[in-house]
Amino acid sequence: MCSYCGCADLEVVGRFMAEHEHIVNHLGALRDGLEDPVRRRAAAETLAAHLLPHVEAEEAGLFTVMARDEVFTDHISRLCGEHHELDDLLARVADGEVDLYPRFEDALREHINREDNGLFPAAAIHLGGQEWDEVERLTPRAGVRTDR
């Protein structure tokens, strides 16, 4: 989590950055369980239980508001595509394609970096008060699935 621009002080952004840290912390259990199908599946399900509501919350609130500005539309679209790729890779690792784990971990870490050090600081600078109010209103509570 960065600390240089102050974007983490915005409630939604701070929450998303904390969730990123929490999600990354779950990678160890998945990595350690790769060779044991029961442990691997349990670790993947635990990771998905944190990752999926997080992704849905980002897309429902911040991404929806930011994508309205053509400056961010393509970048938001790319990040949403990465969300789907991460879901797919995690499911495939859970199903036994353990050789995909390094790709999943790298993609997850790179994605988080693009958000924490790119999108979130840009949002802090670009969005105004009414837009942040809308982001807050559209963003589901932490840990709540919206079945996207």
C-alpha positions as CSV (number, residue, x, y, z in Angstrom):
1,M,0.0,0.0,0.0
2,C,1.4,3.4,-0.9
3,S,1.4,6.3,1.4
4,Y,2.7,9.1,-0.7
5,C,-0.4,10.7,-2.2
6,G,-3.0,10.4,0.6
7,C,-5.6,8.6,-1.5
8,A,-5.8,5.8,1.1
9,D,-7.4,8.5,3.4
10,L,-10.5,8.4,1.2
11,E,-12.8,5.8,2.8
12,V,-13.5,3.6,-0.2
13,V,-9.9,3.7,-1.5
14,G,-8.5,3.0,1.9
15,R,-10.9,0.0,2.2
16,F,-9.9,-1.3,-1.3
17,M,-6.2,-1.0,-0.5
18,A,-6.6,-2.8,2.8
19,E,-8.6,-5.5,1.0
20,H,-5.7,-5.8,-1.5
21,E,-3.3,-6.4,1.3
22,H,-5.6,-9.0,2.9
23,I,-6.1,-10.8,-0.5
24,V,-2.3,-11.0,-1.1
25,N,-1.8,-12.4,2.4
26,H,-4.0,-15.4,1.4
27,L,-1.7,-16.3,-1.5
28,G,0.6,-18.2,0.9
29,A,-2.0,-20.7,1.8
30,L,-2.8,-21.4,-1.8
31,R,0.9,-21.7,-2.7
32,D,1.5,-24.0,0.2
33,G,-1.4,-26.2,-0.7
34,L,-0.8,-26.6,-4.4
35,E,0.2,-30.3,-4.3
36,D,-2.7,-31.3,-1.9
37,P,-6.1,-31.2,-3.8
38,V,-8.1,-30.7,-0.6
39,R,-5.9,-27.9,0.8
40,R,-5.6,-26.3,-2.6
41,R,-9.4,-26.2,-3.1
42,A,-10.0,-24.9,0.4
43,A,-7.3,-22.2,0.0
44,A,-8.7,-21.2,-3.4
45,E,-12.2,-21.0,-2.0
46,T,-11.0,-18.8,0.9
47,L,-9.2,-16.5,-1.5
48,A,-12.1,-16.3,-3.8
49,A,-14.4,-15.5,-0.9
50,H,-12.3,-12.3,-0.3
51,L,-11.5,-11.5,-4.0
52,L,-14.9,-11.7,-5.6
53,P,-16.8,-9.3,-3.3
54,H,-13.8,-7.0,-3.5
55,V,-13.9,-7.0,-7.3
56,E,-17.6,-6.5,-7.4
57,A,-17.4,-3.6,-5.0
58,E,-14.7,-1.9,-7.1
59,E,-16.7,-2.3,-10.3
60,A,-20.0,-1.3,-8.8
61,G,-18.8,2.0,-7.4
62,L,-15.4,3.5,-8.3
63,F,-15.1,1.9,-11.7
64,T,-18.6,2.8,-12.7
65,V,-18.1,6.5,-11.8
66,M,-14.6,6.7,-13.3
67,A,-15.6,4.9,-16.5
68,R,-17.9,7.8,-17.4
69,D,-14.9,9.9,-18.2
70,E,-13.4,8.9,-21.5
71,V,-9.9,9.6,-20.1
72,F,-10.4,6.5,-17.9
73,T,-12.8,4.3,-19.9
74,D,-10.2,2.2,-21.6
75,H,-8.2,1.8,-18.4
76,I,-11.3,0.7,-16.4
77,S,-12.2,-1.7,-19.2
78,R,-8.8,-3.3,-19.0
79,L,-9.0,-3.6,-15.2
80,C,-12.4,-5.2,-15.5
81,G,-10.9,-7.7,-18.0
82,E,-8.2,-8.4,-15.6
83,H,-10.8,-9.2,-12.9
84,H,-12.3,-11.8,-15.2
85,E,-8.9,-13.2,-16.0
86,L,-8.0,-13.5,-12.3
87,D,-11.3,-15.3,-11.6
88,D,-10.6,-17.7,-14.4
89,L,-7.0,-18.4,-13.4
90,L,-8.0,-18.9,-9.7
91,A,-10.7,-21.4,-10.7
92,R,-8.3,-23.3,-13.0
93,V,-5.6,-23.5,-10.2
94,A,-8.3,-24.7,-7.8
95,D,-9.3,-27.4,-10.3
96,G,-5.7,-28.7,-10.5
97,E,-3.9,-26.7,-13.1
98,V,-1.2,-25.9,-10.5
99,D,1.3,-24.8,-13.2
100,L,-0.8,-21.7,-13.6
101,Y,-0.3,-20.5,-10.1
102,P,2.8,-18.3,-10.8
103,R,0.8,-16.7,-13.6
104,F,-2.1,-16.1,-11.3
105,E,0.1,-14.6,-8.5
106,D,2.0,-12.4,-10.9
107,A,-1.2,-11.2,-12.6
108,L,-2.9,-10.5,-9.2
109,R,0.1,-8.5,-7.9
110,E,0.5,-6.5,-11.1
111,H,-3.3,-5.7,-11.1
112,I,-3.2,-4.5,-7.5
113,N,-0.2,-2.4,-8.3
114,R,-2.0,-0.7,-11.2
115,E,-4.9,0.1,-8.9
116,D,-3.0,1.1,-5.8
117,N,-0.4,3.2,-7.6
118,G,-2.3,4.3,-10.7
119,L,-6.1,4.3,-10.6
120,F,-6.6,5.2,-6.9
121,P,-4.3,8.2,-6.9
122,A,-5.8,9.4,-10.2
123,A,-9.3,9.0,-8.7
124,A,-8.2,11.1,-5.7
125,I,-7.1,13.9,-8.0
126,H,-9.9,13.6,-10.6
127,L,-13.1,13.0,-8.7
128,G,-15.0,15.7,-6.9
129,G,-17.2,15.6,-3.8
130,Q,-20.5,14.6,-5.5
131,E,-18.7,11.9,-7.4
132,W,-17.2,10.5,-4.2
133,D,-20.7,10.6,-2.7
134,E,-21.9,8.5,-5.6
135,V,-19.0,6.1,-5.3
136,E,-19.9,5.6,-1.6
137,R,-23.6,5.1,-2.4
138,L,-22.9,2.6,-5.2
139,T,-20.2,0.5,-3.4
140,P,-21.5,-2.5,-1.6
141,R,-20.5,-3.0,2.0
142,A,-17.3,-5.0,2.6
143,G,-17.6,-8.7,2.1
144,V,-21.0,-8.6,0.4
145,R,-21.4,-10.5,-2.9
146,T,-23.6,-8.9,-5.6
147,D,-23.6,-11.9,-8.0
148,R,-22.3,-9.9,-10.9
